[in-house]
Every structure is written in C-alpha cells, then in structure tokens.
Amino acid sequence: MTDSPAPPPYGPHDPDVQDPEVLRERALTALLTARERTGLLTDSVDDHELTAQHSPLMSPLVWDLAHIGNQEELWLLRGVAGREAMRPEIDGLYDAFEHPRATRPSLPLLAPAEARSYASQVRGRALDVLGSTPLGDRPLVRSGFVFGMIAQHEQQHDETMLITHQLRTGPAALSAPEPPPAIGSTSLPPEVLVPGGPFTMGTSTEPWALDNERPAHRREVPGFFIDTAPVTCGAFRAFIEDGGYAERRWWAPEGWAMVREHELTAPLFWHRDAGQWLRRRFGVTEPVPADEPVLHVSWYEADAYARWAGRRLPTEAEWEKAARHDPASGRSRRYPWGDEDPTPERANLGQRHLRPAPAGAYAAGRSPSGAGQLIGDVWEWTSSDFLPYPGFAPFPYREYSEVFFGPEHKVLRGGSFAVDAVACRGTFRNWDLPVRRQIFSGFRTARDL
C-alpha cells in the first residue's frame, strides 16, 4: 500500500466549487433540506412521544432536535462568526460524549417548544453567517466545508431519529411511496468479478468529505467476486430455516455468545406467526418480502450468513473498489455510476421511501463492475475494522473519527434509504459496534478469485 500524490486535503472537487455563490447555494440547499426533514420527523408525533425514550439505545427525539441546534451554534455562530453563546448553560446537556444515550431522559432538557424555538433562532443567524462569510480564507470554511459538515451532522441525526421512529411502538407516524420495482433483475448474475490490481481509495479532493475519508491513496486489491446485489430476506430466511442461529460453527465466538444470551432466531423486528415470517416496519406489521435486501442484522449475523454460504464479507477496500473503480479510465469515481450527484433514478436515499428497494433495482446506479445498489437501500457491513488511512489527520476535531479507531468498530459502507445524499458518497465511511441491529444495516458477500 502506498500513498498517491494528492491535491491539498481540503481543496475543491471541481471548478464550480471555487465560485463562492455556487458554494453558498449548495450549502443553503443542504441546510434547508436537512431542516425540512428534521421538522417532518419531530412534527409527526406529539410532545409525549418527543420526550419519551423509546429505547435505551436511542435518545429522546427532543434531545436530537436541540443537539442539532446546539452543534450548529457551536460551529457556525461561535466557531465561524465568533459570536457570543446564546445558551451556554445547555452545552453540557447536549454533549454526546458527556452523556450516554441511556441517561439523557434524566437531564433537564429543553421542552419541545423551547427546543424548536432555539433551533430556529440558531438557524436564522446561521444563514446570515453563510451569506456573509468568505469561503476561502480558512480551512474550516474553505469550499464551504463547515456548512457542509453541519448539514451532514443534521442528516445523520435525522437518520438516528428515523431509527427511533422504527423502535417506537404504536401506530405509524410516517408514510412514503413505495420504491421502484427491480425490472429485469431475474437476468442479473448472482455475482460479478472485480479484477485485481491497484485503485485509488479515499479522497483528497471531495470538498465536504470528512477526515476519515482522507487522504486519497493507492491500494492493491487481488481479484475477487462480489454479490451483484445485497443479500435478500429470502436468502437470509434459508439460513434461518437451515438452523443458522442454532449452529455454533457459523459464528464468531462473541456472536455466538450474543445469540445465546439474547436467544436470537431472526433479524431484529422479525417474528414467525401462523407459519410465515412477519416484520414490524414503522408501526406496520407485514410479511417479510423475499426479494428485498435483509435489514436490521448485526455484523455477527452477516458474518455467520457468509460463512454458512461458503463465502465471506468483503473488505472495505474491496467494497470501495467494486463501487468506484473504473477499469476503462483507471480512475475512481465519486459514485458507482459516475461523478454526477445522486438522483431518484440512481439510488434510494433521503427517506424518499421507508424501505429498501427490491434487489436488482436502480439499473442506472450500477458500477462499472456491474454491482448495483452500492449507494442507498441498506448500509453494508464489511469485514474491516475502522482504522485511519495512511496520512490521516484529524479535522476539525479528534472526536469525530479518531477516538473510534480500533478493532471494536466495524466499517459499514454505501448508505441506506435513511441517508441523505449530502452524507453519502463512494468514499463515505460509517462504523458501529458489531452487535448493533437497530441500524438500517444489511450486507453483501464476496469470495476470492
């Protein structure tokens, strides 16, 4: 593995981003899109639901709402504009490192109306800062980075709040149209070949890429096969019915201990009734769709399935090569389909739908390797630990990535239907503990050439 020559770490991706007005428009759109979604997630339930803790794994929705405002104030109003703190007494309440999620309901949090008012006041002032700040004089604001970072932060909390909506009980509070069908999917091969050789992993030019995506560097990856689409519920059901959760040989030791301790027999939210598998999805109970990518599985479950199938999880480098490398040009694309931004025809993103699309959908979003649905639908577990790239430098603060590096966290790639495009790209890296099941996680498998 060697580092490749790369432009300055926070330089522009293309000539357009050098235009301050284009940058401002992009940042404004990203901020407004995120706030519209935050409103949908918090206005769809009453105050009792906002303040309740629907699972010890998650915060009350009202905590996320005020935390979004507090982070925006810290970075844009105080950090960029140098303004005095609006509510300095609440900083500690909304510090994610100071208070674990399970303890947040016991804090003297802002009430729903007060949290909405605070976030709204911060936003009004933040838009003034966006309109008046030069976007090229400091690393924090170069190419509009900090505004993009805040938009990504809010969208990441919107995804977290959508997980809370999935965990809550009671009638459905959200609705969305169904995703498109998978036309012609029956003719797709089950796997595609990714030839061996070097490719460029990570980025040094994407203007809003976060520190763990940087810098761009060369990786040598032997040839491998990877699934054309994520593993489906139907395929995972075969694992269950073959006794997958009862066979110790398929499981990593820690995964087997988790299965035994919690008496797991299926993915989270599945249950068997009258001879069929059902699942709960955002307040609705429905039959498990056989052709849809499996969702809400831990890394241990994904790893066990892969072993049972005689395959393995792809490494993070394999996943990114399958998603980005273009053999014809020898370069890495921003997205599987090219450098153009995501569209509804290419990927299932942004809570446009409240479920993954059937396996084989989004033909326009396939990569040069022929693999599809690498962006959107489900986060995909990889076999890799979350580690820094060669030449990594924390920016703008250590706690975003550096404190999580190590074998405790596994890397997920690709985003899900719950992820907005601003927080999802071919280089974007997510990470979580291998026991996590409440997240919108699935996987695909690979094998050596």
Steps between C-alpha positions, in 0.01 A plus 500: 500500500641840402369851514434661164574866430195700599382861487471702822275312745210744496517630146210518252362198317424685176527855362144587602576480871749783465209735434387633840142545384479140378644388833248707696212365295612142557539557870167679527319219320664237721413686821139564399449141384627369832279732703191407299565135581563577868163671508327199345652264755415715802167648393349159418466404868366678808703645784472186709655296220772762457607486864462124547795264467380230264811289554803531731706473181368834379449855626159662541417674172498836674864451604601452137305811400677729749836330441472584129447865590778500757758357260399753237545779751838369617648465152333770292410779742783470750765319294465680167344832594653536847169590664411470866328182615120518490439234767838405654328320787368227269830405333562217744149361465547447129857373505474150354824389669404626844162324523432148365168455322350289777537784754379793289132485605607583857660829394321837527450514122329781313129433459378440141379857439819646648720260302322595176534871576870467584580300184304750290677803647839338443409418142395856418833635624694217333356592161619856556848361571488293182411808295778719642798268555785484245534134396870479424709651777501226768503118484174483693307705244696418184262366235222548756626199698356588841156573354508165323616334821206644693254392230646149514482502880131590495424235238685240707281588797196485276599143420540436873154644562358277226649202686317625809178511299559137402555404864194679637177309549154616402341594169699618202604866510683515166408408145676496163444357152625154412844468335522404132492134391807311385430472127705230331664389823444129426758520221772645722790271597518422873854637522742712298876485456719787613846450345810531714733796495546843655237767542468836673319473833371796698507861386711812524276714280137451610431837669267376774663162564566436868840431648476118504442497121836671445755496345478329162748213479574199284386154602596171339201264507512142366218397269174390667134432439230705676122467510319696231245616760471494878395173662120476500253408771419183304864393494540578869183305577667191349782547751246516784309195381822302467560555870744786457428652841542158667833401342796626698745426216380797292550760770790700634532422874365840607213466251407158630499637856263777383269245335485287814461789744216665311351182351517640148324310222458763226581862409369772729127575456427156340266250659332182383121469506268240345783350300632820344761759584369847582679820587416833660594801288423852625186393683371260234516120522549335161632179341876498455562572128722230352654722230595794723850539650506369854504775761579537871770234521814533709851447371502165677185389314640619167828318565320180603285503187807549281675203663188286459485595130866405452595862444619796707433867556695730266778710640447874501753539219323236292166669552637839392678357198180327387309825549742761359774356280457552125731258314456690171649823635694364797347761731264484795160660458311698761210254474450160334330658198746788455571843646146637476296553816246234603153513344181302571580282197842404635460437872255462787602784733362780714201323659327524162375149575471332839653170390770362272410444135492139372837347424598587144329840491665824384668373182621857435700490823716197429878519510741407218538160668128439451414506871189695594344674799842582641366843595177518698251229604704340785825570679733212417721338762858432393757275665727795580570670830462878504857625459664820369634525148875557451560870554180554698472835679210581735289793384335703634494307830632165627167377629342465158709199393827449683359390835307218329792345310579143598368144488190578706316654203429349158466705183170533313481643150255631246226669700135397531158630405523705821816687394493829313723550197701771679618235749558220251761452227733233371765589758268547800583276798255405772591288800327327788534227758456150352201431730290785360169394343273806528690680224392469135769241429522217250790351306625327189753218480820440306743221418859475386579467132 
